[in-house]
Amino acid sequence: MKSRFITFEGIDGAGKSSQIAAAVALIQARGITVLQTREPGGTPLGEKLRELLLHEPMHLETEALLMFAARKEHLAARIEPALAAGQWVVSDRFTDATYAYQVGGRGLDATRFAQLEAWVHPHLQPDLTLIFDLDPKEAARRLSGTGQAPDRFEREKADFFERVRAAYLARAAADPTRVRVVDASQTPDAIRQQVEALILEACF
């Protein structure tokens, strides 16, 4: 079976990360080798850049450049070799997150974003992107119950996450074949069933 590249997206607190393991298990149960990874990160260099991005204040364009630098390393070192070897790749975030957070949330010029996207991965897009959509107020409530110290993105105000959410939904509307929206207000089991159905429909 042809290799597939699946990405999970959504605002912080939407619950996407907790659904990734179930999705990977679904694919592996069909005898397919899966690389599970994340962004920013996924490589030793990428994880170092992740720490900077999540905790160090920086200029918006520096932030965007570092996101794409980590992504280029991730693609070259892990994603593209895995796909070339016939494996499937499941990533917690990819370029749609940069569009949502840096363009939508922070106001990065969309032309700059498009130039970086075309430079870093001109011929590669995920086969399926699942956006976990949730009201930012509910997402914030969920995050507050984790007991973990928030990073600098999670500390942003509610209007920031409203813009991020809107950008995600705009991205989905622009590419409805690739990008599917998951109602993240449902129970975890109902979300899992929806995710599994979308993966089976789009990738098998």
Backbone as CSV, one residue per row, in Angstrom:
resi,resn,N_x,N_y,N_z,CA_x,CA_y,CA_z,C_x,C_y,C_z
1,MET,0.839,-1.197,0.000,0.000,0.000,0.000,0.878,1.252,0.000
2,LYS,0.443,2.250,-0.756,1.178,3.508,-0.845,1.337,4.148,0.537
3,SER,2.507,4.737,0.769,2.732,5.442,2.028,1.783,6.628,2.147
4,ARG,1.467,6.990,3.380,0.551,8.107,3.639,1.151,9.024,4.697
5,PHE,0.809,10.288,4.591,1.264,11.300,5.530,0.020,11.943,6.137
6,ILE,-0.175,11.747,7.446,-1.365,12.221,8.147,-0.931,13.192,9.240
7,THR,-1.609,14.330,9.328,-1.263,15.307,10.358,-2.477,15.628,11.222
8,PHE,-2.204,15.891,12.492,-3.225,16.264,13.465,-3.000,17.722,13.857
9,GLU,-4.069,18.522,13.832,-3.967,19.944,14.085,-5.069,20.408,15.032
10,GLY,-4.910,21.602,15.591,-5.934,22.196,16.433,-5.320,23.122,17.460
11,ILE,-6.153,23.964,18.063,-5.646,24.867,19.082,-5.216,24.081,20.315
12,ASP,-4.367,24.690,21.129,-3.916,24.049,22.356,-5.113,23.742,23.242
13,GLY,-5.183,22.487,23.707,-6.292,22.071,24.552,-7.421,21.398,23.819
14,ALA,-7.335,21.285,22.497,-8.409,20.658,21.728,-8.431,19.144,21.854
15,GLY,-7.345,18.543,22.346,-7.335,17.104,22.598,-6.793,16.236,21.493
16,LYS,-6.164,16.832,20.484,-5.663,16.045,19.363,-4.582,15.055,19.775
17,SER,-3.692,15.480,20.675,-2.549,14.631,21.027,-2.992,13.310,21.648
18,SER,-4.073,13.351,22.424,-4.540,12.129,23.080,-5.164,11.151,22.087
19,GLN,-5.501,11.614,20.888,-6.114,10.746,19.879,-5.084,10.133,18.923
20,ILE,-3.870,10.647,18.940,-2.874,10.181,17.976,-2.512,8.720,18.203
21,ALA,-2.333,8.323,19.452,-1.948,6.935,19.738,-2.976,5.952,19.198
22,ALA,-4.262,6.272,19.346,-5.313,5.386,18.835,-5.277,5.304,17.315
23,ALA,-5.000,6.426,16.669,-4.914,6.432,15.207,-3.734,5.602,14.728
24,VAL,-2.603,5.743,15.402,-1.421,4.954,15.039,-1.707,3.469,15.226
25,ALA,-2.377,3.102,16.320,-2.709,1.704,16.569,-3.641,1.159,15.488
26,LEU,-4.581,1.985,15.039,-5.497,1.581,13.967,-4.729,1.226,12.700
27,ILE,-3.755,2.054,12.359,-2.965,1.820,11.143,-2.057,0.604,11.318
28,GLN,-1.390,0.510,12.459,-0.489,-0.612,12.716,-1.225,-1.947,12.715
29,ALA,-2.485,-1.941,13.133,-3.277,-3.175,13.164,-3.489,-3.744,11.770
30,ARG,-3.252,-2.926,10.762,-3.362,-3.379,9.373,-2.005,-3.743,8.778
31,GLY,-1.030,-3.921,9.667,0.291,-4.388,9.244,1.166,-3.329,8.620
32,ILE,0.888,-2.069,8.899,1.628,-0.957,8.303,2.588,-0.370,9.328
33,THR,3.812,-0.109,8.910,4.797,0.543,9.775,4.519,2.037,9.815
34,VAL,4.483,2.588,11.027,4.124,3.994,11.201,5.221,4.746,11.942
35,LEU,5.605,5.900,11.417,6.463,6.835,12.137,5.559,7.855,12.797
36,GLN,5.573,7.901,14.132,4.820,8.903,14.881,5.776,9.996,15.320
37,THR,5.435,11.253,15.011,6.372,12.338,15.281,5.601,13.615,15.637
38,ARG,6.316,14.732,15.796,5.655,15.972,16.179,6.424,17.181,15.671
39,GLU,5.707,18.320,15.637,6.328,19.599,15.291,5.868,20.690,16.249
40,PRO,6.718,21.687,16.517,8.142,21.657,16.151,8.850,20.560,16.927
41,GLY,9.862,19.983,16.308,10.588,18.875,16.925,10.824,17.763,15.933
42,GLY,10.785,16.529,16.436,10.905,15.373,15.562,12.314,14.918,15.275
43,THR,13.289,15.786,15.519,14.705,15.449,15.346,15.465,16.061,16.519
44,PRO,16.718,15.641,16.767,17.478,16.273,17.856,17.573,17.794,17.708
45,LEU,17.865,18.267,16.492,17.920,19.708,16.269,16.540,20.330,16.434
46,GLY,15.530,19.677,15.888,14.180,20.189,15.979,13.693,20.330,17.409
47,GLU,14.097,19.387,18.262,13.679,19.466,19.665,14.358,20.638,20.375
48,LYS,15.591,20.940,20.012,16.265,22.112,20.580,15.573,23.397,20.123
49,LEU,15.205,23.440,18.848,14.478,24.606,18.338,13.102,24.712,18.989
50,ARG,12.484,23.568,19.283,11.184,23.564,19.959,11.264,24.282,21.309
51,GLU,12.318,23.985,22.059,12.479,24.618,23.365,12.583,26.143,23.230
52,LEU,13.323,26.592,22.241,13.420,28.031,22.001,12.066,28.616,21.615
53,LEU,11.387,27.951,20.701,10.116,28.461,20.200,9.036,28.519,21.283
54,LEU,9.036,27.551,22.180,7.993,27.496,23.199,8.269,28.390,24.401
55,HIS,9.547,28.770,24.588,9.873,29.451,25.840,10.616,30.778,25.701
56,GLU,11.195,31.071,24.542,11.975,32.299,24.387,11.197,33.340,23.586
57,PRO,11.083,34.566,24.088,10.444,35.621,23.285,11.281,35.937,22.053
58,MET,10.623,36.234,20.952,11.355,36.511,19.700,10.469,37.272,18.738
59,HIS,11.095,37.868,17.736,10.389,38.572,16.667,9.523,37.581,15.895
60,LEU,8.376,38.033,15.400,7.455,37.167,14.675,8.115,36.465,13.499
61,GLU,8.891,37.208,12.692,9.507,36.580,11.524,10.597,35.593,11.936
62,THR,11.299,35.867,13.051,12.250,34.890,13.590,11.511,33.611,13.950
63,GLU,10.363,33.762,14.598,9.542,32.612,14.991,9.158,31.776,13.770
64,ALA,8.688,32.429,12.730,8.283,31.716,11.521,9.467,31.017,10.857
65,LEU,10.601,31.713,10.791,11.793,31.114,10.177,12.271,29.898,10.961
66,LEU,12.228,29.987,12.282,12.641,28.842,13.099,11.671,27.671,12.944
67,MET,10.383,27.962,12.841,9.404,26.896,12.608,9.721,26.149,11.318
68,PHE,10.005,26.901,10.262,10.290,26.261,8.981,11.681,25.628,8.956
69,ALA,12.636,26.176,9.713,13.957,25.538,9.813,13.830,24.170,10.473
70,ALA,13.083,24.110,11.581,12.853,22.829,12.248,12.116,21.869,11.314
71,ARG,11.186,22.397,10.542,10.405,21.558,9.615,11.286,20.994,8.497
72,LYS,12.182,21.811,7.964,13.054,21.323,6.898,13.924,20.180,7.398
73,GLU,14.470,20.328,8.598,15.273,19.255,9.179,14.431,18.005,9.408
74,HIS,13.223,18.206,9.878,12.294,17.107,10.132,11.975,16.351,8.840
75,LEU,11.699,17.103,7.792,11.410,16.489,6.500,12.601,15.701,5.969
76,ALA,13.774,16.342,5.993,14.969,15.720,5.404,15.438,14.504,6.193
77,ALA,15.348,14.584,7.525,15.911,13.522,8.362,14.941,12.385,8.645
78,ARG,13.633,12.681,8.692,12.713,11.649,9.145,11.511,11.435,8.221
79,ILE,10.777,12.507,7.891,9.517,12.316,7.176,9.727,11.775,5.771
80,GLU,10.567,12.447,4.990,10.762,12.007,3.600,11.409,10.628,3.512
81,PRO,12.433,10.292,4.332,12.974,8.925,4.284,11.929,7.864,4.650
82,ALA,11.086,8.149,5.628,10.054,7.187,6.023,9.061,6.963,4.895
83,LEU,8.605,8.042,4.264,7.660,7.905,3.162,8.295,7.167,1.982
84,ALA,9.564,7.458,1.715,10.268,6.786,0.612,10.416,5.295,0.871
85,ALA,10.477,4.917,2.157,10.616,3.508,2.525,9.271,2.790,2.587
86,GLY,8.194,3.491,2.269,6.876,2.879,2.269,6.152,2.928,3.595
87,GLN,6.725,3.640,4.572,6.063,3.776,5.866,5.005,4.875,5.819
88,TRP,4.126,4.852,6.796,3.188,5.953,6.982,3.761,6.877,8.042
89,VAL,3.436,8.145,7.950,3.888,9.136,8.930,2.666,9.810,9.535
90,VAL,2.625,9.855,10.864,1.573,10.566,11.593,2.258,11.629,12.441
91,SER,1.953,12.882,12.166,2.622,13.982,12.859,1.640,14.849,13.640
92,ASP,2.025,15.155,14.872,1.300,16.104,15.704,1.748,17.497,15.271
93,ARG,1.010,18.101,14.376,1.229,19.405,13.745,2.176,19.314,12.540
94,PHE,1.933,20.264,11.603,2.788,20.455,10.425,2.533,21.897,9.968
95,THR,2.597,22.166,8.691,2.569,23.547,8.202,1.244,24.255,8.432
96,ASP,0.152,23.528,8.505,-1.121,24.179,8.802,-1.067,24.897,10.147
97,ALA,-0.287,24.361,11.082,-0.141,25.014,12.389,0.565,26.357,12.253
98,THR,1.561,26.429,11.395,2.256,27.702,11.178,1.309,28.722,10.564
99,TYR,0.486,28.285,9.634,-0.504,29.197,9.065,-1.454,29.688,10.155
100,ALA,-1.956,28.770,10.971,-2.941,29.143,11.985,-2.350,30.046,13.059
101,TYR,-1.174,29.666,13.581,-0.611,30.395,14.714,0.162,31.656,14.305
102,GLN,1.002,31.528,13.281,1.815,32.694,12.924,1.066,33.665,12.001
103,VAL,0.336,33.134,11.000,-0.428,34.017,10.118,-1.723,34.452,10.802
104,GLY,-2.527,33.482,11.225,-3.806,33.808,11.833,-3.671,34.463,13.200
105,GLY,-2.897,33.834,14.076,-2.795,34.325,15.436,-1.962,35.569,15.588
106,ARG,-0.808,35.597,14.939,0.143,36.699,15.157,0.175,37.732,14.036
107,GLY,-0.396,37.408,12.879,-0.454,38.398,11.815,0.726,38.378,10.854
108,LEU,1.441,37.259,10.776,2.503,37.139,9.775,1.913,37.333,8.378
109,ASP,2.630,38.045,7.527,2.174,38.270,6.159,1.974,36.935,5.442
110,ALA,0.793,36.746,4.882,0.462,35.472,4.243,1.359,35.174,3.045
111,THR,1.832,36.205,2.368,2.742,35.989,1.239,4.074,35.436,1.720
112,ARG,4.580,35.969,2.838,5.822,35.435,3.422,5.649,33.959,3.755
113,PHE,4.512,33.641,4.381,4.233,32.242,4.728,4.239,31.366,3.481
114,ALA,3.543,31.802,2.440,3.446,31.003,1.211,4.819,30.790,0.582
115,GLN,5.670,31.798,0.652,7.025,31.663,0.110,7.816,30.622,0.884
116,LEU,7.711,30.641,2.198,8.431,29.660,3.024,7.894,28.250,2.788
117,GLU,6.590,28.121,2.709,5.985,26.811,2.463,6.446,26.254,1.117
118,ALA,6.450,27.096,0.084,6.862,26.657,-1.248,8.341,26.320,-1.301
119,TRP,9.143,26.968,-0.479,10.582,26.707,-0.444,10.897,25.416,0.314
120,VAL,10.266,25.219,1.450,10.628,24.104,2.324,10.021,22.778,1.867
121,HIS,8.789,22.786,1.399,8.214,21.515,0.894,7.300,21.784,-0.302
122,PRO,7.916,22.136,-1.435,7.131,22.522,-2.612,6.268,21.412,-3.194
123,HIS,6.675,20.146,-3.007,5.954,19.051,-3.647,5.336,18.085,-2.651
124,LEU,5.266,18.478,-1.392,4.742,17.567,-0.380,3.711,18.265,0.496
125,GLN,2.524,17.679,0.563,1.495,18.068,1.512,0.969,16.783,2.155
126,PRO,0.430,16.871,3.352,-0.168,15.677,3.938,-1.268,15.105,3.041
127,ASP,-1.436,13.790,3.111,-2.551,13.161,2.405,-3.860,13.440,3.132
128,LEU,-3.777,13.573,4.457,-4.961,13.849,5.264,-4.550,14.700,6.461
129,THR,-5.286,15.775,6.694,-5.079,16.615,7.872,-6.379,16.665,8.655
130,LEU,-6.301,16.348,9.942,-7.457,16.383,10.823,-7.314,17.585,11.756
131,ILE,-8.250,18.515,11.661,-8.247,19.686,12.535,-9.269,19.459,13.651
132,PHE,-8.787,19.436,14.881,-9.654,19.263,16.043,-10.190,20.639,16.432
133,ASP,-11.467,20.847,16.183,-12.068,22.165,16.365,-12.801,22.237,17.698
134,LEU,-12.468,23.274,18.481,-13.053,23.431,19.806,-13.121,24.905,20.166
135,ASP,-14.163,25.284,20.889,-14.268,26.648,21.397,-13.055,26.948,22.283
136,PRO,-12.357,28.051,22.022,-11.168,28.366,22.823,-11.420,28.443,24.327
137,LYS,-12.627,28.830,24.736,-12.920,28.877,26.171,-12.879,27.476,26.776
138,GLU,-13.433,26.510,26.068,-13.391,25.128,26.551,-11.968,24.578,26.504
139,ALA,-11.225,24.931,25.468,-9.827,24.500,25.374,-9.018,25.040,26.548
140,ALA,-9.242,26.301,26.906,-8.537,26.905,28.040,-8.901,26.209,29.344
141,ARG,-10.174,25.852,29.482,-10.604,25.143,30.694,-9.895,23.797,30.811
142,ARG,-9.784,23.098,29.695,-9.098,21.803,29.707,-7.619,21.966,30.054
143,LEU,-6.985,22.980,29.482,-5.566,23.204,29.763,-5.330,23.539,31.224
144,SER,-6.244,24.289,31.820,-6.061,24.693,33.215,-6.122,23.504,34.160
145,GLY,-6.730,22.418,33.710,-6.852,21.237,34.554,-5.708,20.258,34.439
146,THR,-4.735,20.544,33.595,-3.625,19.607,33.406,-2.576,19.717,34.504
147,GLY,-2.491,20.885,35.145,-1.486,21.081,36.176,-0.098,21.356,35.641
148,GLN,0.033,21.498,34.319,1.332,21.759,33.707,1.519,23.256,33.486
149,ALA,2.770,23.712,33.622,3.063,25.123,33.373,2.863,25.422,31.890
150,PRO,2.115,26.462,31.557,1.866,26.774,30.148,3.102,27.327,29.450
151,ASP,3.252,27.008,28.152,4.336,27.602,27.376,3.870,28.973,26.890
152,ARG,4.706,29.667,26.099,4.367,31.048,25.754,3.212,31.132,24.765
153,PHE,2.926,30.063,24.031,1.740,30.065,23.170,0.491,29.857,24.023
154,GLU,0.550,28.917,24.939,-0.594,28.620,25.794,-0.960,29.793,26.696
155,ARG,-0.010,30.698,26.933,-0.294,31.860,27.775,-0.984,32.996,27.016
156,GLU,-1.157,32.834,25.716,-1.812,33.886,24.941,-3.270,34.068,25.387
157,LYS,-3.830,35.238,25.082,-5.193,35.552,25.500,-6.222,34.908,24.564
158,ALA,-7.469,34.953,25.002,-8.550,34.268,24.289,-8.684,34.732,22.844
159,ASP,-8.517,36.035,22.577,-8.703,36.519,21.212,-7.651,35.947,20.261
160,PHE,-6.454,35.644,20.782,-5.428,35.009,19.962,-5.921,33.653,19.473
161,PHE,-6.483,32.861,20.377,-6.945,31.524,19.999,-8.187,31.570,19.124
162,GLU,-8.986,32.630,19.249,-10.103,32.811,18.319,-9.578,33.004,16.904
163,ARG,-8.509,33.793,16.767,-7.914,34.011,15.440,-7.270,32.730,14.907
164,VAL,-6.603,31.989,15.773,-5.991,30.727,15.362,-7.065,29.756,14.876
165,ARG,-8.130,29.663,15.647,-9.230,28.760,15.261,-9.799,29.165,13.905
166,ALA,-10.040,30.451,13.707,-10.588,30.936,12.437,-9.650,30.628,11.280
167,ALA,-8.344,30.761,11.507,-7.371,30.469,10.451,-7.372,28.983,10.108
168,TYR,-7.471,28.148,11.116,-7.570,26.703,10.852,-8.795,26.387,9.999
169,LEU,-9.930,26.959,10.349,-11.159,26.685,9.605,-11.096,27.251,8.186
170,ALA,-10.398,28.370,8.020,-10.202,28.918,6.675,-9.325,27.996,5.841
171,ARG,-8.308,27.432,6.466,-7.423,26.484,5.780,-8.218,25.248,5.346
172,ALA,-9.117,24.793,6.221,-9.949,23.637,5.887,-10.897,23.962,4.731
173,ALA,-11.482,25.142,4.755,-12.410,25.536,3.689,-11.702,25.656,2.346
174,ALA,-10.416,26.038,2.380,-9.653,26.214,1.142,-9.218,24.883,0.531
175,ASP,-9.181,23.825,1.325,-8.703,22.525,0.821,-9.510,21.398,1.475
176,PRO,-10.820,21.318,1.189,-11.679,20.363,1.883,-11.394,18.898,1.576
177,THR,-10.697,18.624,0.499,-10.353,17.237,0.193,-9.283,16.718,1.143
178,ARG,-8.277,17.540,1.398,-7.185,17.137,2.293,-7.516,17.358,3.752
179,VAL,-8.159,18.466,4.064,-8.345,18.877,5.456,-9.773,18.572,5.911
180,ARG,-9.878,17.798,6.996,-11.184,17.459,7.560,-11.265,18.006,8.994
181,VAL,-12.425,18.484,9.344,-12.624,19.075,10.669,-13.296,18.063,11.593
182,VAL,-12.706,17.877,12.766,-13.229,16.966,13.785,-13.856,17.799,14.903
183,ASP,-15.068,17.456,15.304,-15.740,18.152,16.405,-15.121,17.686,17.719
184,ALA,-14.248,18.510,18.288,-13.507,18.122,19.482,-14.278,18.366,20.770
185,SER,-15.549,18.778,20.663,-16.373,18.957,21.857,-17.050,17.645,22.271
186,GLN,-16.913,16.613,21.457,-17.534,15.328,21.736,-16.768,14.577,22.841
187,THR,-17.299,13.446,23.239,-16.588,12.590,24.193,-15.345,12.013,23.510
188,PRO,-14.317,11.644,24.282,-13.121,11.056,23.668,-13.432,9.842,22.787
189,ASP,-14.382,9.015,23.198,-14.704,7.831,22.407,-15.367,8.216,21.091
190,ALA,-16.261,9.201,21.135,-16.910,9.644,19.902,-15.903,10.282,18.957
191,ILE,-14.947,11.037,19.508,-13.891,11.638,18.685,-13.054,10.544,18.041
192,ARG,-12.685,9.536,18.826,-11.877,8.435,18.291,-12.593,7.757,17.124
193,GLN,-13.891,7.525,17.274,-14.645,6.885,16.198,-14.667,7.757,14.944
194,GLN,-14.821,9.063,15.121,-14.825,9.965,13.971,-13.465,9.976,13.293
195,VAL,-12.400,10.017,14.090,-11.043,10.015,13.537,-10.790,8.731,12.757
196,GLU,-11.146,7.605,13.337,-10.927,6.327,12.664,-11.701,6.264,11.346
197,ALA,-12.941,6.741,11.354,-13.740,6.720,10.130,-13.118,7.591,9.045
198,LEU,-12.614,8.752,9.420,-11.995,9.646,8.433,-10.719,9.041,7.861
199,ILE,-9.909,8.411,8.706,-8.672,7.787,8.223,-9.003,6.619,7.293
200,LEU,-9.948,5.798,7.669,-10.316,4.655,6.824,-10.876,5.114,5.485
201,GLU,-11.675,6.181,5.513,-12.271,6.700,4.276,-11.219,7.296,3.351
202,ALA,-10.290,8.063,3.913,-9.360,8.829,3.091,-8.108,8.056,2.689
203,CYS,-7.712,7.076,3.481,-6.388,6.475,3.293,-6.405,4.992,2.945
204,PHE,-7.516,4.320,3.057,-7.551,2.874,2.779,-8.478,2.570,1.608
